[in-house]
Amino acid sequence: MDKQTDQLTPELVTLLRKSQTASQEEIFQLLLSPQQTVLQTLLKNPRFNEDHLLALLKRRDLNEEFIEQIYRRQKSSPSHCTQLAIARNPSCPSHLLRTLLQQLRLFELLDICFIPGGTADQKIAAERLIIQRLPTTPLGNKITLARRGTSNIVGEIIKEAQAQLMDACLTNPHLKEAAIFQYLRSSRACAEGISMIARHERWKMRPNLRLTILKNRKTPEIWYTLWLPQQNLVNLRQLLGHFRQHPSRKNLIEKELLKRGIR
């Protein structure tokens, strides 16, 4: 709903009068009005309650000024449901959104990240707050976030390199390959985590990931046994140079080269 000044017609005057005295059921019908003056008048109706307010806040055509007006009227003692409904509305002003998100629970923030038709401001602000809370988030909740979170959230969780979180991260459809590369190249990468990636149906066949796994000094030798025969000559020579000072890995690569008649 764009900011507007409704033209005062006889029909509108009638609606405004009705809005002041409407019953609870009539208020629900009047909440469908396209005229902002009608909605503003409804807010003053003594029968207007939280159920009406929550229904009103589901509208996606309200403007920022009207959302602010609603918030000011509720500011002294807003319920949690009202705070959540205002934060979920795409017209919620950025400064107000930052205040409201602080009051929301973890999975309410996650839901905001995925609101159909939600704004970039809503999603980014909710996502950042979730990431800020990760250090104090219980493991069970963190596993749920790993399964359901956005690409940025799951990308942060996988950095923690916990085996209990790794499988949930790897099955998350929002996880990006770049986050796995970042994990594999970090000091936190461990043999168990690397093997979980190497076994995972979604990731195990990706050539660049395989090569990065083979370059990691913590990768268990079984993956060299399984994957070296499938590497091309360029990759084998690259790996040989990478492990020139690592005798066990160097020997495995040299054996594969010898099988191909290359010394």
Secondary structure, 3 states (H helix, E strand, C coil): CCCCCCCCCHHHHHHHHHHHHCCHHHHHHHCCCCCHHHHHHHCCCCCCCHHHHHHHHCCCCCCHHHHHHHHHHHCCCCCHHHHHHHHHCCCCCHHHHHHHHCCCCHHHHHHHHCCCCCCHHHHHHHHHHHHHHHHHCCHHHHHHHHHHCCHHHHHHHHCCCCHHHHHHHHHCCCCCHHHHHHHHCCCCCCHHHHHHHHHCCCCCCCHHHHHHHHHCCCCCCHHHHHHHHHCCHHHHHHHHHHCCCCHHHHHHHHHHHHHCCCC
